[in-house]
Amino acid sequence: MSSSRNFREGWLRPALFFGNNPVSLLGGAITTASAMTLIGFWIVDIFGHGGSSNPYVGIIFDLCLPALFVFGLLLIPIGIWFRRRRLKTAGQLPAVYPKVDLADPVFRRGIDFVVVATCINFIIVGTASYRGVAYMDTPNFCGQACHVMAPEWTAYHFSPHSSVECTECHVAPGVPGYIHAKLNGTRQLAMVLFHTYPRPIMADDRVPPSSVTCVNCHNPQESIGDRLVVQPSYGDDEKNSLTRTVVLVHVGGRDPFNRLSGIHGAHLSHIEYLSTDSTHQTITTVRKTNADGSITEFDSAGANVSPSAQWRTMDCIDCHNRPAHSFDSPEAAMNKDMAAGTPSPSLPFIHKQGLALLEAAYSSQEDATAKITAGIENFYQTQYPAVWSAQRSQIEQAASALSAIYSANVFPWMNVTWGTHPNNAGHTTALAGGCFRCHDGSHASKSGATVTNDCAVCHNVIAVDDPNPKLLADMGAP
């Protein structure tokens, strides 16, 4: 028996005979409809007329429809198997299947169509799989498709890394990092489906070390030198008196002569630590490997360390822990926005009243917007009617700005409030230990040496809450 005849009578005839069943026909219809829809969407997308940033469009066309397409393909052999099983059980399997005549031009064209359709299906499955995986790696999917990531998604847009895709920092390079990320994502999807996700969501130790992420763009050993930092601050008096704190920060690094200096230089040696919590806000023991290979260990007085605690090697993200999802304190946010002009510093007591409203408790962001707006308007209507009449637009802008500050930093349904996600790059607020997690003067070695808490090592304070810092005046700064 020739191979073509064997294929025709042993495979093709039975497949066509058993394929004539409702399940297989339904599968073919689903697959065809999904394929045509996907191809149409891809054509529109390629020519740039899709343009929708709605995350659910991506979910439908890059995840749901490809899954429906594959489901339709699976229904075809399932229907064939069920029909064969049913006929076999009833003893109705034909001895000879209906003849397949390749000489019949109508039938031959049908076979050609099946072969071509199968090849196209392979292309569609491959393309859909690639697009689906690629879509799941986009910030749009990470931040918007899952509503529980709203705090991180909001903060992401205000960060210097807003143009960097999430996977650049959250997924380690290579196959192991990719597999770990997808397994972790599957676990998180299950938690969302069953509403078992934590509130708030903390990064903990699931972020890859900076040695495989941050260093792809940043050189931690680069000599940056000193940076002048000016921090404006507004008072709680009627005039919202402006003062400035000026600090010369010794960022440092490794200079061309291989000399270490400043904050970065001091941390380029091998440093390890033990902490009592997964966010590393309480550091009990610091261990430093010196240039000669010796090790100095600094213990915090009275610290209780779990026997199961593991040493963590210090890297960039131990200080720069909020590089793309930073949340402000109420006062820092107010000072920053007032320096930009909204809320307007010309409004009496706007700093004091604004802080009071920001720090109040609200049941939701919508509740906060309504009460903050009403609080500001009521204050000026009752206390400063002349200001209310003359500066109505500025008061409305102030209310809008305060509501925006709250909505960018507090998410009641996720238990994210002021200080939930502290920023360890410094120690400018009481909401984070920052540098003082180690540099508090209480981490001491057996010889009596301590992790330094000498301010001048990291920065020189030039002016503190000064209305007119001399250095800025000499520089011609406004």
NORKACOR-V525422 format. One record per residue. OMEGA is omega in radians with two decimals (999 if undefined). Layout:
# NORKACOR-V525422
OMEGA
OMEGA
This chain:
# NORKACOR-V525422
-3.13
-3.14
-3.14
3.12
3.11
3.12
-3.09
-3.05
-3.11
-3.07
-3.00
-3.14
3.12
-3.10
3.14
-3.14
-3.10
-3.13
3.12
3.13
-3.05
-3.08
-3.13
3.11
3.08
3.10
3.09
3.12
3.13
-3.13
-3.14
-3.14
3.14
-3.11
-3.13
3.12
3.14
-3.13
3.11
3.13
-3.12
3.11
3.11
-3.11
-3.12
-3.12
2.97
-3.12
3.10
2.93
-3.10
3.09
3.12
-3.07
-3.08
3.01
3.10
3.12
-3.10
-3.00
-3.12
-3.13
-3.03
-3.11
3.04
3.10
3.11
3.10
3.12
3.11
3.11
3.09
-3.13
-3.13
-3.10
3.11
3.10
3.11
3.10
-3.11
-3.13
-3.12
3.12
3.14
-3.12
3.13
3.12
3.12
-3.14
-3.13
-3.06
3.11
-3.12
3.08
3.11
-3.13
-3.13
-3.05
3.04
-3.07
-3.13
3.09
3.11
-3.08
3.13
3.14
-3.12
3.09
3.08
3.10
3.10
3.14
-3.13
-3.14
-3.14
3.14
3.12
3.11
3.12
3.13
3.10
3.12
-3.13
-3.14
3.14
3.14
-3.13
3.13
3.14
-3.13
-3.14
3.12
3.14
-3.13
-3.14
3.10
-3.11
3.07
-3.13
3.11
-3.09
-3.00
-3.01
-3.12
-3.13
-3.02
-3.11
3.12
-3.11
3.12
-3.11
-3.14
3.13
-3.11
-3.12
-3.07
3.14
-3.03
3.06
-3.12
-3.07
3.10
-3.13
-3.13
-3.08
-3.05
3.13
-3.11
-3.02
3.13
3.11
-3.13
3.10
-3.11
3.14
3.13
3.14
-3.13
3.12
-3.12
-3.12
3.08
3.11
3.10
3.09
3.10
3.14
3.10
3.11
3.14
3.11
-3.12
-3.09
3.10
3.10
-3.12
-3.13
3.08
0.06
3.06
-3.12
3.14
-3.11
-3.09
-3.06
3.11
-3.14
3.12
-3.09
-3.12
3.12
-3.14
-3.05
-3.05
3.06
3.12
-3.04
3.04
-3.07
-3.11
3.13
3.14
-3.12
3.13
-3.11
3.10
3.11
-3.12
3.12
-3.13
3.09
3.12
-3.12
-3.08
3.13
3.12
-3.07
-3.08
-3.11
-3.01
-3.11
2.99
-3.12
2.99
-3.09
-3.09
3.02
-3.06
-3.14
-3.12
3.02
-3.07
3.11
-3.07
-3.11
3.13
3.09
3.11
3.13
3.12
3.02
-3.06
-3.14
-3.13
-3.11
-3.08
3.13
3.07
-3.08
-3.13
3.09
3.11
3.03
3.11
-3.10
-3.12
-3.05
3.11
3.05
3.09
3.09
-3.10
-3.04
-3.04
3.11
-3.14
-3.08
3.04
-3.07
-3.08
-3.13
3.12
3.12
-3.09
3.06
-3.11
-3.12
-3.12
3.06
-3.09
3.06
-3.11
3.07
-3.09
3.11
3.11
-3.12
-3.13
-3.10
3.11
3.09
3.09
-3.09
3.05
-3.00
-3.01
3.03
3.02
3.13
-3.02
3.11
-3.06
-3.09
-3.11
-3.07
3.12
-3.10
2.88
-3.13
-3.08
3.12
3.13
3.13
-3.11
-3.13
-3.12
3.11
3.09
3.10
3.04
3.13
0.07
-3.10
3.09
-3.14
3.13
-3.10
3.04
-3.11
3.14
-3.12
-3.12
3.13
3.12
-3.14
-3.14
3.13
-3.06
3.12
-3.14
3.11
-3.10
-3.12
3.09
3.09
3.09
3.12
-3.14
-3.12
-3.06
3.09
3.12
3.14
-3.12
3.13
-3.11
-3.14
-3.14
-3.08
3.07
-3.06
-3.05
-3.10
-3.10
3.13
3.10
3.13
-3.13
-3.03
-3.04
-3.09
-3.10
3.13
3.10
3.11
3.08
3.12
3.12
3.12
3.14
3.12
3.10
3.13
3.09
-3.14
-3.07
3.13
-3.04
-3.07
-3.12
-3.01
-3.08
3.08
-3.13
3.06
3.13
-3.13
3.08
3.12
3.13
-3.10
3.10
-3.05
-3.13
-3.13
3.13
-3.03
-3.14
3.11
-3.10
-3.12
3.06
3.10
-3.11
-3.06
3.03
3.09
-3.04
-3.13
3.13
-3.10
3.08
-3.02
3.07
3.13
3.13
3.14
3.11
-3.13
2.95
-2.95
2.98
3.07
-3.07
-3.03
3.12
-3.08
-3.10
2.99
3.12
-3.08
3.12
3.13
3.12
-3.12
3.12
-3.11
-3.14
-3.07
-3.11
3.14
3.10
3.13
3.13
-3.14
3.13
-3.12
999
